[in-house]
Amino acid sequence: MHEASVVEELVRILKAKSDELHAASVRRVTLVVGELTGYMEESLVFYYEILSRGSILEGSELAVRYVKPKLHCESCNIFFERSLYSFACPTCGRPGLMTKIGSEFYIESMEADLPDTEPVRPAAQPAEPGPTAPSDGLPF
């Protein structure tokens, strides 16, 4: 159930960005979610569909890309996924340390239909230099 408040903020951010871009519609939003957050894809999608109703986000797809947690071995300086019932480094066998990898939660991308931009017009040509005042040798 803690997904509801997270998705509420997600929808607020996406609507604001859509407004800023003057998007005509949003087709797809991709989230990166670390497995350690405990957020379930089904719940994220469920709340997204409910909370996006009546907005520019309604009908858009919410895709979730999960990131597995990784440990770090200070001896070998490698990152590795924990095996079942073990925190041991697969190279040296020493215990790995927890990292923040696997606790992410952010918007990776938003695919939106943007309004056509105005055609690029050539820059105005600079005016011909006119007569200048005589210099008195002062630097200003």
N, C-alpha and C positions, 0 to 999 in steps of 0.2 A: 504493500500500500504506500510505502514511502516514495514510489515512483510518481504518484500524483503531483506532489509539490514540485518535483524536479521537472516534470513535463510542463507544468503550468509556467514555470520560469523559461523553459525552452521555447514554448509557444510565444511568450511575450517578446523574447529576443528575436525570434524569427520574423514576427510581425513587424517589429521596429525596423529590422534590416530590409524587409520587403518594401516598407514605406519609403525608407531612405533611397532605395534603388528605383522607386516607382515601378515595381514589378507588376506585370499584368496578371501573372499567376505563378504559383510555385508547383513544380512537378515532383521533386524528390529532395529529401533531407537525409544526409548520412551522418550518423553519430558514431563516435569512437567511445567504447565503454569497456573499462577494465573489469575483468571478472571479479576482482575483489570488492567492487561496489555492491555486488549482490543484486543489481538491477536486472530484472527478467525482461527479455525482449517482448514477450507477449503482453506484459503489463505496460511497458513503454508505448507499444503500438496502440493498445486499448485506450489509454488515457490521451494519447496524441489525437486519435480519431474523435474522441469526445470533446476535448478542449479546443480543437481547431475548427469545429463546426461554425459556420457563419462567417468565417474569415478567409483571407486569401490562401490560407494553408489547407482549407477543406479539400479533401480528395487527393492530396499529395501523399506520396509514399514515404514512410519512415523506414530507412534501412539502418541496421545496427551492425557494426563491425567490432567484435570482441577482441580484447587484448589479454593474453594469458599472463599471469604474474611471473616475474623472474626474480631469481636470487642472484647475488653477486659474490664471487669468490675473490677475496682480497689477495690470496696467494697467487692465483693464476690470472687474475684480472679479467675474468670472463663472466658473462651473464648466462644463466641457464634456468630452464624450467625444472621445478621440483618434481622428483619422481615420488610415487606413492609411498608414504610413510618414511620419507627420507629428505633431509635438507643437504645431503652430502654433494659436494662438487663432483661431477662425473669425471673430471680429469685427475684431481689430487685426493679426493675423498674428504677434504676438510669441510666443516659446515659452512654453508653459504649464508649471507646476510640478506634480510628483506630489503627490497627497494620499493620505489614508488611505481615501478612498472607493473601495470595491472590494476591500478586504482584511478585511471584516467576517466574523464567524462567531458567530452567536448564535441562541438559541431565541426565535422570535417568538411562538409560541403552542403551547399543549397543550390539546387538547379531550378532556375526561375526563367520565365519568359519576360524579357525586358522590352520596353517600348523601343521602336526604331529611333535611332539617333539622327540628328540633323546632318545633312551632307557637310562634309568638310569644305570650307571655303578658303581660297587662298588668302594669305595674310595681306593686309594692306601694304602697299609700297610706301616706303618712307618719303616724306616730302623732300624736294630738292633743298639743299642747304642755302640759306639766305645770307645776306651780308652780316658780318660779325663786327663787333665793336673793336677798336684798336686795343691791343694789349698794352698794359702799362708795366708788365713784368712781374706783377704780384701773383702768387700761386692761388689766390682765391678770387 
